[in-house]
Amino acid sequence: MIKEWATVVSWQKGEALLSCDVKASCSSCASRAGCGSRILNKLGPQTNHTLSVACDTPLVTGQKVELGIAEGSLIGSALLVYMSPLVGLFLVSALFQALFGTNLAAICGALLGGVGGFLIARGFSLKLSRRETWQPVILSVALPPDALRVETVTSADNR
């Protein structure tokens, strides 16, 4: 199970709207200065993902929840998104090369196959996203932000 913490945006009628921060790089290793992932992370937009998850427990805005998603669904969706355009690219490119015998035909076939593979992945992902096993679930719920109060005792209070 892959786990991630999210913040509650709202909760209504058993449906929680959650916000997850995007973490593209960890920024904790010694090679931060020359890290390509860290540089790319700075270039891209700093966004949050908002998702809706079923939850029977009433939640408060600002409350933290731990989400979980099965590894199999994550691996399956990654394979679908990355491999179907790649396979389409190679297959249609090879087919056009064999049929027409020119590099221009192979390039056009690669473009058609890549776009076709992307469209196939998009269609399958809509169907697969409706599966119960592919949905994120709330594993644990933290205390609401206003439920925790910390009191400190100073030496003046001990007299």
ZAZAGU-349182 format. One record per atom (N, C-alpha, C, CB): x, y, z. Coordinates in pm, whole numbers, plus 50000, padded with zeros to 5 digits. Atoms other than C-alpha are relative to their C-alpha. Glycine has a CB too. Layout:
XYZ
...
REM end
This chain:
500854988250000
500005000050000
500905012450000
499035000050123
499314987250007
501365034149899
499235009850085
500135005049852
500674990949906
500625060250167
500455014349978
500284995750144
499724985750013
500435098050155
499035007750089
499885004749851
500854991749917
499075125050385
499345010749915
500805006450114
500764989850071
496405149150261
499275008850100
499004993649900
500724990549916
494545179250402
498555000849954
500675014149996
501424999350031
490755180650421
499655014249958
499144995650121
500494987250048
489305208950213
498555001850045
500125001149845
501394999849953
485665200350288
499504985750015
499095007949901
500655012949983
483415171750395
498505002249997
500444993150133
501454998850011
479785168050290
499404986549963
499625010649895
500805011950030
477425138150302
500844987849966
499065002949886
499175011850020
480115111350326
501045001149889
499144988649972
499034997850106
482355126650059
501005010650047
499305004449867
498954990849956
485675142750157
500775005349880
500964993050100
499174993750103
487435167349927
501365002550064
499355013449945
498674999749940
491175163949995
500995006749907
500474985950033
498944993450075
494235183549885
501334993450035
500045015250030
498695006449983
497585165949833
501065008849936
500024985849939
498894992450055
500865184549783
500784991449902
500925005050111
499175006850098
502955175449479
501445000050050
499895006749859
498615001349957
506395162349579
500784993249888
500114991950134
499275005750114
508565158049273
501434996250037
500025009949885
498655003749958
511935157249448
500145002150149
501075008349923
499924999749854
513065152249803
500875011350053
500544986850049
499084989349960
515805178949819
500784996850127
499225012850021
499305003449877
517525159450093
501364993549979
499154991050081
498725006850020
520525142949930
501135010149982
499924990749878
498824991450006
524045156749906
500215006149861
501224992350040
499774995150136
523895161949528
498895009449953
500134988449904
501094990950036
521175188649534
500415010049893
499525007450123
499564989650095
523255213649334
499984994949856
501415004850036
499965005250135
523595190849032
498854990749967
501284992949979
501115009350020
520295172149058
499055005349894
499254997750132
500904996050108
518245173548740
498555000250044
500164990749882
501385000249952
515015164248918
499675012450081
499754987550085
500234988049918
515405193149160
499855012349911
501165001950100
500084988650091
515965217848875
498674999849925
501184999949899
501285001250069
512955204848682
498835003150093
499854986149941
501054997249904
510845206848997
499825015050021
500324993250133
500084985549984
511695243849032
499355006649878
501395005850023
500564994150122
510685250648669
498504998249990
500664993849880
501435003150013
507255234548692
499165007550101
499784985250015
500904993249908
504205248848863
499904992550132
498625001549938
500185005849867
503845242849235
498504998750024
500705008850112
501445001949993
500375227749242
499634989850105
499454995949866
500585010049912
498145207349467
499014991849919
499325006450124
501015008550061
496035177949358
498824999450094
500564985749970
501225000949921
492455178149477
499254987649955
499125012749985
500735011950034
490575145449495
498884997650099
500924988049996
501185002949920
487295132649630
500054985450044
498705003049922
499925013449945
487255102349860
498804997850091
501344997850078
501125003349914
484325085050028
500484998150143
499294987349950
499635001049858
484435088250407
498755001850085
501085010850037
501174999349914
481705080650661
500235008650123
499594986150042
499674992249882
483505098050946
499995014949968
501374995850056
499984985650025
482785135550967
501405005750019
499015007350093
498674994049996
485935155550896
499885015150006
500844995749877
499964985549984
486905191650970
501015005649900
500385003950147
499094993350093
488515215550723
501355002350069
499415013449951
498654998649946
492295215550777
500524987550068
500035011450096
499615012549936
492335180750930
500864991749904
498754992050046
499115008550081
495035156650807
499464985750000
501465000350055
500365014050014
494195121950676
501104992849923
498624998449929
499025008150071
496435093950557
499264991949893
500784990650098
500595007150113
495485080850212
500864988049964
499835009349879
499285011650048
496435047050075
499454995549867
499944988650101
500405005750129
496365031949727
500834987449979
500205010349882
499335012950019
497224996349631
501135001349898
498984989349953
498864999550091
500594991149463
499644995149861
501154991850055
500395005750129
499004970249189
499295010149911
499124988050021
500714990050080
496724998349079
500955011149955
498835006150080
499044989750037
499585023249081
500924995149887
500845004150122
499145005750104
501845000448876
499214998149870
500594986550046
500835001950118
498994991848639
499725013049927
498704993550039
500274987150066
498135028148575
501275005949939
499385009950100
498744995050056
501795037348523
500354992549871
501154998550102
499755007850122
502205008948272
499075004449887
499834985050026
500974995950101
499055019648091
500375013549941
498615000650059
499714986450046
500045056348071
501305000849921
500065009550119
498704999050066
503665050847968
500194990149886
501084998150100
499715010350098
503655018547772
499095000249877
499914986650065
500895000550117
500595021747548
500415010249892
498555002650043
499494991350107
501865053147364
501334995149941
500185014150053
498715004850049
505345037747341
499834988049908
500914996250117
500255011750084
504085004647203
499325004349869
499124989750074
500654994950121
501785023146961
500995006949907
498895009750036
498984993150079
504695044646847
500854990149922
500895008550092
499125009650066
506945014846769
499254991249899
500684991150104
500735009050090
504284992346615
499555006949871
498804994350072
500504993250120
502715017746380
501175005349917
499055011650039
498824995650074
506125031646288
500594988549918
501055005650096
499465011750071
507374996646197
499064995849887
500214988350098
500985003650103
504154989646006
500095009549879
498595000250059
499894990250109
504435021945802
501334998549926
499855014350056
498705002250063
508135015145738
499944988049907
501104998150107
500115012050082
507304980445609
499105002149879
499484988350084
500944997950109
504384992145397
500525009749894
498685005150054
499624989350094
505845023645242
501505000949975
499505013150052
498575000950022
509595018345284
500775013250007
500234994149869
499284987349988
510515054645365
500075004250146
499325011049915
499874994849864
511725072145675
498895009850035
501355006750017
501104990649977
509055098945636
498734992650041
499755008549874
501165008249964
506375072045648
500164994550142
499814988449899
499765005149865
507985057545961
499785010950104
501434994450011
500194988849907
507995091846128
498515003050016
500755012649951
501464997749993
504325097346039
499324988750077
499405001249857
500545011349927
503525062446168
500295000950149
500554987049945
499644998449858
505365069646491
499095010450066
501495004150016
500894989749944
503335101446545
498584994750016
499995012449909
501355005649991
500055083746467
499904989450110
499594993849865
500005010549898
500945054046687
500105005550141
501124990449975
499884993949867
501995075846980
498725006650044
501125010150001
501274993449968
498825096746966
498904989650020
499595009949889
500985010749984
496725065446917
500164992650132
500114990249885
499755006549871
498375048647216
499575008750116
501474996650013
500444990949896
497725079447425
498474999950012
500505014349972
501465000249998
494035079347326
499464986950057
499455002249858
500385013049943
493775042247407
500195000150152
500824988549935
499744999349856
495355048347748
498965008750069
501415005450027
501014991049943
492945076847811
498654993050014
499865012649914
501275007349995
489935055147727
499994989250106
499714994049866
499915010549899
491095026147942
500075005750141
501204991149974
499874994449866
491995048648234
498665004750055
500995011749998
501344996249954
488435062048250
499224987950050
499225007049888
500695012249957
487095026448273
500634994250127
500034989649887
499315005849884
489735014748520
499845008450126
501474998249970
500124991449883
489285044848747
498714997650077
500075014649959
501265003049932
485775032848830
500104987550088
498884998149898
499825012049918
487115000848987
500225003950146
501184991549949
499874997549857
486904999349364
501454998550047
499104990450079
498625002549958
490454985849396
500975011049954
500484986549947
499144989350051
491875015749204
499735013250071
499795001749851
500344987749930
490345041449440
500865001650125
498505000050037
499284997849874
492325057549722
499044998450119
500675014050002
500795001749878
491105049550073
500665007750115
499844984950037
499484993149881
491475068250401
500404989350100
498945009950061
499465009949908
493705047450629
499895004650146
501454996949966
500094994749864
493835069950935
499685014849995
501324997650077
500424986049990
492525103551049
500705006150120
498445001250013
499334992949890
494545127951257
498985008450076
501155009049946
500874991349922
493065150151525
499685012749923
500665003550135
500304987250064
491265181351406
500975010750049
498545004350029
499024989849963
493435212751412
499705006950133
500085010349891
500344993049876
491525227651706
499874990750120
498705007649981
500165009749891
491475195651919
501244998650085
499644986749944
498755001849928
495095196952031
500415013250062
501114994749907
499584988049929
496165221952294
501244996550080
498865005550092
498745002449930
499695223952429
500185010950103
501214999649901
499724990649893
500365239952764
501414997950049
498994998450116
498655001149947
503855247452883
500045005750141
501025007349908
499864995749863
504825251153242
501355006950013
499874988050101
498764992849979
507415277453322
500404999250145
499885014649955
499515000749863
509515280053636
499245009750092
501515003050004
500774990449920
507435309953756
498684993850046
499745012849920
501265006549965
504305288053759
500194989450108
499384993849876
499745010749905
505965261853983
500125005350142
501264992649962
499824994649865
506335285254284
498764999650080
500505013949994
REM end
